[in-house]
């Protein structure tokens, strides 16, 4: 092999450029050797540099040396292998797209031109290749950072070297991917609604720049209203609403209820989460002292909402039947006329924020508790109580009310059955035979957790019933883009 040793290469008089070899040729500069360029070097082969190259303009593939484009980039662009770029994000974030079909040894340099990458980030679009071994875009968010990315192989893809470490760039945002229930979208959020049992399956989890947690609304089934006593002027209690539990981002991304837990989102992993949607309590009656029934719980992950308490049955004070009692629950059932029976307690078992309110005290008949307000008691021989108000939230994508208490059943002398609380509470029944309305209590609305309305004092055949509680619902919401 021949060897040529020179100290200087000078171009001919009519040419200002020295051309080194042809395409495919390789020139090696050993360590300690300096190639000083005061003109222009055009390279169609490869220069392997372990020494120093300085000055002038260099065009072509020089291993270890980046050809910097000194015109700052102010908008997104696709980088060319072997080049370095000054990226100016003064006016806004910029995306640098890496070469689409890189080969091992390709490199790209990126420099934060105006020291503004901490405010307006530089996104590195992987363009189909891995970066640092992951199939995600990366972000430069460090002020003044400069970095050289070298393509290694299909496994690691582009890796950082030069002036920066891998920790100087961060992975771009990735988001939760999940299935289950009825899926809808609202802006950047995906919403999964379960009106019956199912599974919320997390296929993959994002990162903190995207989403790793989900917010929830978990409403249990409402309790049924109490049973009016045949041919007796005794008002029955409305059913309590199902427990209401909600979380919301902090700051809030939608209009949440007053009961929402700010920042209470649940972290998730790539697994299936069984969903239970509580049924409403079955109606009481027909017949004297037929038991009313509490609602069933709804569950998601670590969140359980308790079913609404059943409303108290009406009966003369001498009966002493155990079905006279109003039960506790997410919200408590309303009391009955019998000796001013107390309403059931709400938020049972206790959680914070509270999942519901107590039922009213009978005399003659009281409404069941709702998510945000207790049921009211009646004024003896004047009126019966109404169901407590529920809670309104936009977690489903539009304002919707849930968990209203059931209205009390009417007795002789009062003006009508109690009104169900906003949020699906059923109205109470009217008095037989003089009342203008139906004797039968009205059911709570399905998938709201509303309490059922109590039966009015029944007809002699005992054929009427109270209103059943409304079934619950589970809604899960998370950012997906």
C-alpha positions in Angstrom: 0.0 0.0 0.0 1.4 3.4 -1.0 1.6 6.3 1.5 1.6 10.0 0.8 2.9 12.4 3.4 2.1 16.1 3.1 2.0 19.2 5.3 -0.3 21.2 3.1 -2.7 20.7 0.2 -3.3 23.8 -2.0 -6.1 24.1 -4.5 -5.3 25.0 -8.1 -5.6 28.6 -9.2 -9.1 28.1 -10.7 -10.5 26.1 -7.9 -11.2 27.2 -4.3 -12.1 23.7 -3.1 -10.0 20.6 -2.3 -11.9 17.4 -3.1 -10.8 14.3 -1.1 -11.3 11.1 -3.0 -14.4 9.6 -4.5 -17.6 8.2 -3.1 -16.8 5.3 -0.7 -13.2 6.4 0.0 -12.1 6.7 3.6 -9.5 9.1 5.1 -8.3 8.6 8.7 -6.9 11.3 10.9 -5.0 9.7 13.8 -5.1 11.0 17.3 -3.0 14.1 17.8 -3.2 15.2 14.1 -4.9 18.5 13.2 -6.5 19.1 9.9 -6.7 22.9 9.6 -9.2 24.1 7.0 -9.2 27.7 5.9 -11.3 27.1 2.8 -13.8 24.3 2.1 -13.6 20.6 2.2 -16.0 18.6 0.1 -16.1 14.9 1.1 -18.1 12.3 -0.8 -16.5 9.4 1.1 -15.8 9.2 4.9 -13.3 11.0 7.0 -12.6 9.1 10.3 -11.4 11.7 12.8 -9.8 10.9 16.1 -7.7 14.0 15.9 -8.9 17.6 15.4 -10.7 19.3 12.5 -10.9 23.1 12.7 -12.0 26.0 10.6 -13.6 26.6 7.3 -16.6 24.8 5.8 -16.9 21.1 5.7 -19.4 19.2 3.6 -19.9 15.5 3.9 -19.7 12.6 6.4 -16.9 13.2 8.9 -17.0 10.7 11.8 -17.0 12.6 15.1 -17.5 16.0 13.6 -20.9 17.7 13.1 -21.5 20.1 10.3 -23.5 22.9 12.0 -26.1 24.9 10.2 -25.7 28.4 11.7 -29.1 29.7 10.5 -31.3 29.2 13.6 -34.4 27.2 13.1 -37.7 28.9 14.2 -40.2 26.3 13.0 -40.4 22.5 12.9 -38.1 20.7 10.4 -36.7 17.3 9.6 -33.0 16.9 10.4 -30.4 15.5 8.0 -27.8 13.0 9.3 -24.4 14.6 9.9 -25.8 18.1 10.6 -26.2 20.1 13.7 -29.0 22.7 14.2 -29.5 25.8 16.4 -33.2 25.7 17.4 -34.7 29.0 18.5 -37.9 28.5 20.6 -38.3 32.1 21.6 -41.7 32.3 19.9 -43.0 28.8 20.8 -42.2 25.1 21.0 -40.5 23.4 18.0 -40.4 19.8 16.9 -37.2 18.4 15.3 -38.0 15.2 13.3 -35.1 12.7 13.1 -34.2 11.1 9.8 -36.7 8.4 8.7 -34.2 5.7 7.6 -31.0 6.1 9.6 -28.0 3.8 9.4 -25.6 2.9 12.2 -23.2 5.8 12.8 -25.6 8.6 11.6 -25.7 11.5 14.0 -27.6 14.8 14.5 -26.8 17.7 16.7 -29.3 20.0 18.4 -28.6 23.2 20.4 -31.0 25.4 22.3 -30.2 28.7 20.5 -31.8 31.3 22.7 -31.8 29.4 26.1 -35.6 29.1 26.0 -36.1 25.3 25.9 -37.2 25.3 29.5 -40.2 27.5 28.6 -40.8 26.4 25.1 -39.6 22.8 24.7 -37.9 21.2 21.8 -39.6 17.9 20.9 -37.4 15.3 19.2 -39.8 13.2 17.0 -38.4 9.7 16.7 -39.8 9.3 13.2 -40.2 5.5 13.6 -36.9 4.7 15.4 -36.3 4.2 19.1 -34.7 6.9 21.2 -32.7 5.6 24.2 -34.3 2.2 23.6 -38.0 3.4 23.9 -40.6 3.9 21.2 -41.4 7.4 22.3 -40.6 11.0 21.3 -38.3 12.9 23.7 -38.3 16.5 24.9 -35.4 18.9 25.5 -36.6 21.1 28.5 -33.2 22.2 29.9 -32.2 25.8 29.2 -29.2 26.1 26.8 -28.8 22.4 26.3 -26.8 21.0 23.3 -26.9 17.4 22.4 -25.7 15.0 19.8 -27.8 11.9 19.0 -26.0 8.9 17.3 -28.0 6.1 15.7 -26.7 2.8 17.0 -29.1 0.0 16.0 -32.8 -1.0 15.9 -32.9 -1.8 19.6 -31.5 1.4 21.2 -32.0 3.6 18.1 -30.8 7.1 18.7 -28.6 7.5 21.9 -27.3 10.8 23.3 -23.6 11.6 23.5 -21.4 14.6 23.2 -22.2 17.6 25.5 -25.2 15.9 27.1 -26.2 12.8 29.1 -29.3 10.7 28.6 -30.8 12.4 31.7 -30.7 15.8 29.9 -33.5 14.8 27.7 -36.8 13.5 28.9 -39.4 11.1 27.4 -42.3 12.8 25.7 -45.9 12.5 26.9 -47.6 9.1 26.7 -51.1 8.3 27.7 -53.3 5.6 29.2 -54.9 3.2 26.8 -57.9 1.3 28.2 -61.1 -0.5 27.3 -64.4 -1.3 28.9 -67.9 0.1 29.3 -69.4 2.6 26.9 -66.6 4.9 25.7 -66.9 8.5 24.8 -64.6 11.5 24.4 -64.7 15.1 25.7 -61.8 17.3 24.6 -58.6 15.6 25.6 -60.4 13.2 27.9 -61.7 9.7 27.4 -64.8 8.6 29.4 -65.8 5.0 30.2 -69.4 4.6 31.6 -70.5 1.4 33.3 -74.3 1.0 33.9 -73.8 -2.6 34.8 -71.0 -4.9 35.9 -67.9 -5.1 33.7 -64.1 -4.7 33.6 -62.1 -1.6 33.1 -59.0 -3.0 31.4 -55.8 -0.8 31.2 -53.8 -2.0 28.2 -50.9 0.4 28.8 -50.0 3.2 31.2 -48.6 6.5 30.1 -46.1 8.7 31.9 -46.4 11.8 34.1 -46.2 14.1 31.1 -49.3 12.4 29.7 -51.5 10.4 32.1 -50.9 7.7 34.7 -54.1 8.2 36.8 -57.8 8.1 36.3 -60.6 10.1 37.9 -63.9 8.4 38.9 -67.5 8.7 39.8 -68.9 5.8 41.8 -72.6 5.9 42.7 -74.3 3.0 44.5 -77.9 1.8 44.2 -80.6 3.8 46.1 -82.8 2.4 48.8 -86.5 1.7 48.3 -89.2 3.8 49.9 -91.1 2.5 52.9 -94.5 0.9 52.9 -97.7 2.8 53.9 -100.1 1.0 56.3 -103.4 -0.2 55.0 -106.3 2.1 56.0 -104.2 3.9 58.5 -103.1 7.5 58.5 -99.4 6.8 58.8 -96.8 8.2 56.5 -93.8 6.1 55.3 -90.2 7.3 54.7 -88.5 7.8 51.4 -85.5 5.7 50.4 -82.0 7.0 50.9 -79.8 7.7 47.8 -76.8 5.5 47.0 -73.4 6.7 48.1 -71.8 9.3 45.9 -68.0 9.4 45.5 -66.1 11.5 42.9 -62.6 12.7 42.2 -61.5 15.6 40.0 -58.1 16.9 38.8 -56.5 19.8 40.7 -56.9 22.3 39.1 -60.3 20.9 37.9 -60.6 20.1 34.2 -64.5 20.0 34.4 -67.3 21.2 36.7 -67.3 18.7 39.5 -69.8 18.3 42.4 -69.2 19.9 45.8 -68.3 16.4 47.1 -65.5 15.8 44.6 -62.0 15.0 46.0 -59.5 17.4 44.3 -56.4 15.5 43.2 -57.9 12.2 44.3 -57.3 10.4 41.1 -56.3 6.8 41.3 -53.0 5.5 39.8 -53.5 2.5 37.5 -51.4 -0.3 36.2 -51.8 -2.5 33.1 -54.4 -4.9 34.4 -58.1 -5.4 34.5 -60.2 -3.7 37.2 -63.6 -5.4 38.0 -66.5 -2.9 38.1 -69.6 -3.5 40.3 -72.7 -1.4 39.7 -75.1 -1.6 42.6 -78.7 -2.3 42.0 -81.5 -0.3 43.7 -83.4 -1.8 46.6 -86.5 -3.7 45.7 -89.9 -2.1 46.3 -91.8 -2.7 49.6 -95.3 -4.2 49.5 -97.9 -4.9 48.9 -99.4 -5.5 52.3 -98.8 -4.2 55.8 -95.2 -4.1 57.0 -93.7 -5.6 53.9 -90.0 -4.7 54.2 -88.4 -2.0 52.2 -84.8 -2.7 51.0 -81.5 -0.9 51.0 -79.5 -0.5 47.7 -76.4 -2.4 46.8 -72.8 -1.0 46.7 -70.9 0.0 43.6 -67.1 -0.5 43.4 -64.1 0.5 41.3 -60.5 -0.3 42.4 -60.2 1.0 46.1 -63.4 3.0 45.9 -66.6 1.6 47.3 -69.9 3.5 47.6 -72.5 2.2 50.0 -76.1 1.4 48.9 -78.7 3.9 50.1 -80.6 3.0 53.3 -84.2 1.8 53.1 -87.1 4.0 54.1 -89.1 3.3 57.3 -92.4 1.5 57.0 -95.5 3.2 58.4 -97.5 1.4 61.1 -99.4 2.3 64.3 -97.1 2.7 67.2 -98.5 -0.4 68.8 -97.3 -2.7 66.1 -93.6 -2.6 66.9 -92.6 -4.3 63.7 -88.8 -4.2 63.0 -89.5 -3.1 59.5 -90.5 0.3 60.8 -86.9 1.3 61.1 -85.1 3.4 58.6 -81.6 2.1 57.7 -78.3 3.8 57.4 -76.4 3.8 54.1 -74.6 6.0 51.6 -77.5 8.3 52.4 -79.9 7.3 55.1 -83.6 6.3 54.6 -86.4 8.6 55.8 -88.2 7.9 59.1 -92.0 7.2 59.4 -94.8 8.5 61.5 -94.6 5.8 64.1 -93.5 7.8 67.2 -91.5 10.1 65.0 -89.1 7.4 63.8 -85.6 8.7 63.2 -84.1 8.7 59.7 -81.1 6.5 58.9 -77.6 8.0 59.2 -75.8 8.9 56.0 -72.1 8.5 55.0 -72.1 5.0 56.5 -69.3 3.8 56.7 -67.7 7.3 56.9 -65.4 8.5 54.2 -64.1 11.9 53.3 -65.5 13.8 51.5 -68.8 12.3 52.8 -70.7 10.1 50.4 -74.2 11.1 51.5 -76.5 12.6 54.1 -79.0 11.3 56.7 -82.7 10.7 56.2 -85.2 13.0 57.8 -87.1 12.2 61.0 -90.7 11.0 60.6 -93.8 12.9 61.7 -95.6 12.1 59.7 -93.2 10.8 57.1 -89.7 12.0 56.1 -87.7 12.0 52.9 -84.6 10.0 52.3 -81.2 11.6 52.4 -79.4 12.8 49.2 -75.8 13.3 48.3 -75.6 16.9 49.3 -78.7 17.4 51.6 -80.5 15.5 54.3 -84.1 14.4 53.8 -86.7 16.7 55.4 -89.3 15.7 58.0 -93.0 16.5 57.5 -95.2 18.8 59.5 -97.8 16.6 61.3 -101.2 16.7 59.6 -99.9 19.3 57.1 -97.3 17.9 54.8 -94.8 15.1 54.5 -91.0 15.4 53.9 -89.1 15.6 50.7 -86.0 13.8 49.5 -82.6 15.4 50.0 -80.9 16.9 46.9 -78.3 15.0 45.0 -75.0 16.2 43.4 -74.4 17.6 39.9 -71.1 16.9 38.0 -69.9 17.1 34.4 -67.5 14.1 34.7 -69.7 12.4 32.0 -69.1 15.3 29.6 -72.3 17.2 30.4 -73.9 18.4 33.7 -75.8 15.5 35.3 -77.4 15.1 38.7 -77.1 11.9 40.8 -78.1 10.5 44.2 -81.3 12.3 45.2 -83.3 11.0 48.1 -86.8 9.5 47.8 -89.9 11.5 48.9 -92.1 10.4 51.9 -95.5 8.7 51.5 -98.6 10.8 52.0 -101.1 10.3 54.8 -104.6 11.6 55.5 -104.8 15.3 56.0 -101.6 16.2 54.1 -101.4 17.8 50.8 -99.6 15.1 48.8 -96.6 12.8 48.6 -93.2 14.1 49.2 -91.0 15.2 46.3 -88.0 13.2 45.3 -84.6 15.0 45.5 -82.9 16.3 42.4 -80.7 13.5 41.1 -83.2 10.7 40.4 -85.1 10.6 43.7 -88.6 9.1 43.3 -91.7 11.0 44.5 -93.7 9.6 47.4 -97.2 8.2 46.9 -100.5 9.9 47.7 -103.1 9.0 50.3 -105.8 6.5 49.4 -108.6 7.2 48.5 -108.8 11.0 48.7 -105.5 12.0 47.2 -105.3 13.1 43.6 -102.1 11.4 42.8 -101.0 7.7 42.6 -100.9 5.8 45.9 -97.8 4.0 44.7 -94.4 5.4 45.4 -92.3 6.3 42.3 -89.0 4.5 41.6 -85.7 6.2 41.7 -84.2 6.9 38.2 -82.0 4.1 36.8 -78.2 4.7 36.9 -78.5 7.7 39.2 -78.6 6.0 42.6 -81.8 7.9 43.4 -83.9 6.7 46.4 -87.4 5.3 45.8 -90.5 7.2 46.9 -92.5 5.8 49.8 -95.9 4.3 49.3 -98.9 6.4 50.5 -101.3 5.0 53.1 -102.5 2.0 51.1 -105.9 0.9 49.9 -107.9 -1.8 51.6 -106.7 -4.4 49.2 -103.0 -3.6 49.9 -102.2 -3.8 46.2 -99.9 -0.8 46.0 -96.1 -0.8 46.5 -93.4 1.7 47.3 -90.9 2.9 44.7 -87.8 0.8 44.1 -84.4 2.5 44.4 -82.5 3.5 41.2 -79.5 1.6 40.1 -76.0 3.1 40.4 -73.3 4.0 37.9 -69.5 4.0 37.6 -67.7 6.5 35.3 -64.0 6.6 34.7 -62.3 9.5 33.0 -58.6 10.2 32.0 -56.5 12.2 29.7 -55.8 10.3 26.5 -54.1 12.9 24.3 
